[in-house]
């Protein structure tokens, strides 16, 4: 046989091996030399829970104010009644937004009518004692179900809470059938602390340390969104836990945002497909803190409520005749107000419901004036207009004339 013919298969095999080797070599170095995608700075909120007293709460809010850290404040109706004056000062700071919670039991499996009654009372309670209409509500264990969603929609509540379904990440679900957002909070996923929310109390009561929580915090910040939770009688009042929060806020890169920013929708799904987590293992036999509450060292110089807004002038008036307006830009009374102001040459500072800090800013203004004038005393209608030391909810020609008198 011709030797040249024998060389042809060997030559073909050699060429193929060379091409394959070159492919893997090129791809190896492309992968090696391609810069890694930089991780995004996570968005986060604090969720403050309090049911004992206001000492740690005020201190925690002051710590957050110094660092421009935003959060939600989860308290019961009885706590609101008992501590209304302190809570008004806290809300005036603009640090947290109110999230009333029903403490006696979770909403899971509760009838629509019963939930409607409870949530209506929660809203009325916040309006009566604090002059605030809440946008988010909760229940024991941050529980909710489809009846909660239905009631929230009927009563104009924008957000409800749910026990965590995506481990340390916070996920905001939007049911296809409803106009309400469900905030599934961050949950601990490691076995020794599992099923607790990502909260100082969850670590404390499970024999955990601040170091244990910091280990999980380093994992939490790898997510796009997370909520860090504190029972403020621990996180705001017990020294080593308070120091831990300072370390978290000061040493890690996190974008602390308000409710509307963190509350952007992550998943739109049919209601029946949205996962539900009912694990809430808070039974007496599981509570075994390493150090008893009494033995934990207290913060040496906690902030007092009278110092919380010291130096603040209350409402920051706009340079535009001192008028500040909060509205949605589309409602008939909002349009009527815009036309009236244009006809009378009135300039004003405007905040729209689409602004990321709308709720925080509005609550800061409402904290200074407990009742509005105009169509609604409890800020039930847009536009909400602040001028001088007065507030008007809703708009009409008569309200416009009242505003003109204030401006003279």
Buried (B, 14 or more C-beta within 10 A) or exposed (E): EEEEEEEEEEEEEEEEEEEEEEEEEEEEEEEEEEEEEEEEEBBBBBBBBBBEBBBBBBBBBBBBBEEEBBBBBBBBBEBBEBBBEBBBBBBBBBBBBBBBBBBEEBBBEBEBEEBBEBBEEBBEBBBBBBBBBBBBBBBBBBBBBBBBBBBBBEBEBBBBBBBBBBBBBBBBBBBEEBEBBBBBBBBBBEEEBBBBBBBBBBBBBBBBBBEBBBBBBEBBBEBBBBBBBBBBBBBBBBEBBBEBBEEBBEEBEBEBBBBBBBBEEBBEEEBEEBBBBEEBEEEEEEEEBEEEEEEBEEBEEBBBBEEBBEEBEEBEBBEBBBBBBBBEEEBEBBBBBBEBBEEEEBEBBBBBBEBBBBBBBBBBBBBBBBBBBBBBBBBBBBBBBBBEEBBBBBBBEEBBEBBEEBEE
